Amino acid sequence: MKYRRPQLVTMYVLSLAATMSLLVVWIVYVVRSGSNLAAMGRRAGVAAGGLNWILLSVGCALLFFLIVGLTYQLAQALAARRYAQKQEEFISNITHEMKSPLAAIKLHAQTLQADSPESALREVSLRHIVQQADRMGRLVDNVLESSRLLAHRRTHALRPVDLSAYVKSYLEEVRPPIEARGVRVSGDAELAVRVLANEEALRQVLDNLIDNAVRFSQSGGEVRCRVARDGSTALIEVEDDGEGIPKKELPHVFDRFYQAGRESDPHRRGTGLGLSIVAGLVEEMNGEVRAFSQEGRPGSRFVITLPTVEPAA
């Protein structure tokens, strides 16, 4: 049986009140039975009043552990309820995310079914169908990748990758569709640096970070991607000019199903899996990812660190 948060809190308060009542009853009983307990103590060889204090201490200790147990159970129940809510929200979000490309695919397919559509219109419809199919494919890939990471199944083999060349090529590929959405993309990947990584995993990481940055950017904004080196580690930085991330939410942005912002925020859509997948894939590549956002300044910044490898002689 599922309980709402107010019901859980009410049950906890009632249980706490009952526990405190038991403690009061126990103390009153021990105090009122003082003379009888003292006589029992003398027969047992306990100093005068010693049995009273022993019973009071034992009763208080037992009730203390009972209160701790009740508090722990409440915390567990609230955590399970929050996780269940996140799962329900995830199902609702992914259903909505899949309905949009399906509707677009159906619309353009119906256009192609029309009698002799013009060549230009046919090309536009086919391009949109491919784009929406790719979008659905990415959604499915995210769900499967999240399940794999949750099960701790490692499938990505690591090998030396020229990170600068890879990021440069990636940005050239994704720049046109992103800039068509009114957001500029700039990159700085001129520094030659090699890391031990997996190209497929790198693409998923960049896809999720760039998509997240574009989604929270205003029209006319800019997403910046930079490759740098810091000693024996390589850095990938993805920065946007959006609203930023509230300080209290920064520790949770990589949690599974977590979505920053209010539920009414139009930018708050998606599955809530993207950043958790980023963290999992980066960890598999022996790296680390962190999120930064300064209050009073627009935008957020994600920094990935990966160990470098020297090229073979």
N, C-alpha and C positions, 0 to 999 in steps of 0.2 A: 504494500500500500504506500503510495507516495504522499508525502506531507509537504505543505507549503512552508516557506521560511517562517512566517508568523506562527504557524502551528508548532514548528520545531522549537522555536524560542519559548513559546507558551509552555510546552511540555517540559522544557528544561527548567524554567522558572518554578513550575509546580513541583517538579522532582527535587529541586534545590530547597524549596520551602518545606517539603515533607522531610528531607534529610535534616534540616535545621531543627524542625519540630522534634524529630527523634533524639537529636542531641540534647535539646532542652529537657525532654522527658527523662532521658538517661541521667542527666545531672541532678534533676529534682529527685529522682528515685534514689540515687547514691547518697545525696545529702540527707534525705528523710530517713534512710535506713542506716544512718551513721552509727548508732549505738549497736545495732545487730551486727553490722559489718565489723565494728571494732572488737566485739566479743568473738566473732569467727576468726579474726586476725590473731587475737591472743591465743586461741586454741591452736592455731597453725604456726605460732611462733613468730608472727609478724609484728613489728613495732606498732604502737598505738597510732591509728590513723593511716598507717601505711597501706592497708588494703583499699581504703577509700581512694587514695591517690592512684593506686595501680589500676583500679576499675575505671576511674575518670580518664586516665591517660590512654588506656586501651580503647575505651569508647570514642574518645576524640580522634585517636589515630585511625580507627576503622572508618569513622564517618568522614575524615579528611580524604582517605583514599576513595571512598564512595563519591565524594564531590569531584575529585580529580577524574575518576572514571566517567562520570556523567558529562563533565566538560569535554573530555576527549571524544566521547560518543557524539556529542553535539557538533564538534568541529568536523568529525568524519562525515556525519550526515549532511552538513552544509556543503562540504567539499564535493561529495558525491552528487548532491543536487545541482551545484554549479556546473560540474562536468556534464551531467545529463542535459542541462540547459544548453551548453555549448554544442553538444552533439545534435540536439534538435535544431538549433540555429544553423549548424553546418548543413544538415539535410535540407532545410528550407532554402538556404543560400545556393547550394549547388543545384537544386531543382530549378531555381530562378535563373542561375547562370547558364544552365543547359537549355532552358526554354527559349532564351533570346537567340542563340545561334540557330536552333532548330526552326524558329519562326522565320529567320532571315533566309535560311536554306530553302524552306518551302516556298517563300515568296519569289525568290529568284528562279526556282525550278518551274514554278507556274508561269513565270515570264518566258522561260525557254519553251514551254509547251504551246505558247501562242503561235498563231500561224505566221511563219516566216519572219521572226524578229530581225531587226536590222543588225548588221554585223557588229557595230559599235555597242549596241545594247546587249548582244549576246556575249561579247567579251567582258563587259561590266558584270553581267550576271554570273558568268563562270568564275570571274575573279573573286566576287563576293562569296560564292559557294565554297571555293577553296579556302578563303580566309576564315569563314565561320567553321568549316570542318577542322581546320588547324586549331582554332580556339577550343573546340570541343575536345580535340585530341590532347591539348595541354591540360585541360581540366581533368581528364581521365588519368593522364600521366601523373599529375599532382596527387590524386587520390591513391593511386597504386604506389607511388614513391613514398608517401607518408605511411602507408601500411607496412611497406618493407622496412623503413627506418624504425618503426615502432616495434617490429619483430626482430630487430638487430640482425637482419640478413644482409651480409656484405656481397655486392655483385659488381661493384666498380673496381676494375684493376687500375692501379696507379702506374704512371710512367712519366718520364720527363716531358714537359710541355713548354714551349716558348710562349710564356704568358702574354708578353707584349704583342707579339704577332697575332695571337689568338683573339685578344680583346679588340685589337684594331680591326681585324676582319669581322668580328661579331658586330661592332658598332656600325660598320659600313653596311652590313646586311639589314640591321633593324632601324637605321636612321629614317629611310623614306616612310614606312608606315607610321612611325611615331610622330614625325614632323607633319604628317597629314592630319594628325589629331591636334595640331596647333602648339606642340611642345618641341623646343629645340633640343638637340642632343649634341654635346661636345665631348671630346675625348682627348686624353693625353697619355699615350701609350708608346712613346718613342724610346723609352729606356729599355734596353735588352735585359730581360730577366727570365730565368727558367725555374720552374717549380715541378715538384712531383705531384701530379694531379691526374684527373680523368677529364677528357674534353666533354663528354656527355654530361657529367656532373657539373662541370664549370658552366655549361650552357644553361642548365636548369637553375643554377644559382643566379646567373646574370639575368635570365628571363624573369625570375621572380622579383629580384631587386629593381630592375629597370621598370617592369610593369607596375610595381608598387609606387615607385617614384613618379611615373607618368600619371598614375591615377590620382595622386594627391597634389599634382601641379595644376596651377591655373593656366588658362589659355594664354600663350605668350611666354610661359615660364621656360625654364631650362633645366635639363638633367645633365649632370656632369659625371663622367667616369674617368678615373685616373689610375694608372699603374705606377707604383713607386717601389723603392727598395730601402729597407732599413736594416743594415747589417746583414744577418743571415736569413732575413725574412722578406718576403714580397708582400706588398700592400695593394689591395684593390679597393678603391673608394668610390662609392656611388652617392651622389648628393643631389638634392632637389631644392626648389624654392617654395615648397608647399607650406602648410600650416604648422608643420613640426609635430613632435610627439610630446604630450605632457610628461613632466618629469616622473610623476608617480606611475606612469604606464611603461616607462623604459625597461624596467626589469622583466616585464611580462610579454614583450612584443614577439619573442621567439617561442612562446608557449603554443602548443597545438590548439587549434580552434580560436585562438585569441585574435580579436580585432580591435584596433585602437579607435577611439572616438565614440561619440554617442550613437545610439541606434538610429536616430533620425538624421544622422550625417549622410548626405548623398554619396560621399566618397567611401562610406563604410559598407562595402559590398565584397563579394568574393567568398572563398571557402574558409578563410582563416587558417589555411595550411601553408601558404607560401613561405613565410619567414621561418616557420618551424622546419620546413624542408631545407631551407638555406642553412640553418644551424646544423642540421643532421649531416648534410652532404659535406659541409666544410669540416666538421669534426672527423668524418671518414677520411678526408684528405690531410688529416693531422694538423688542421688549422683552427682558427678561432674567428668569430664574427662578433662585432659589437655595434651598438646603435648609439648615436649621439644626437642631441637636440638641445639648443640653448634657448631658454625662455627670453622673450623679447626680440628674438631674431627668427625670421622665417626659415623654414626648411629643416630637413633632417639629413643625417649623414650615416652611412653604414660602411664600416671598415672591416675588410677581411684580411687576415694575415695567414700566409702559407710559407712553409719552409722552402728555401731555394736549394737548387742543386747546381753544381758546376758542370759546364759542358765537358763531354769526354775529350781527351786530348787527341 
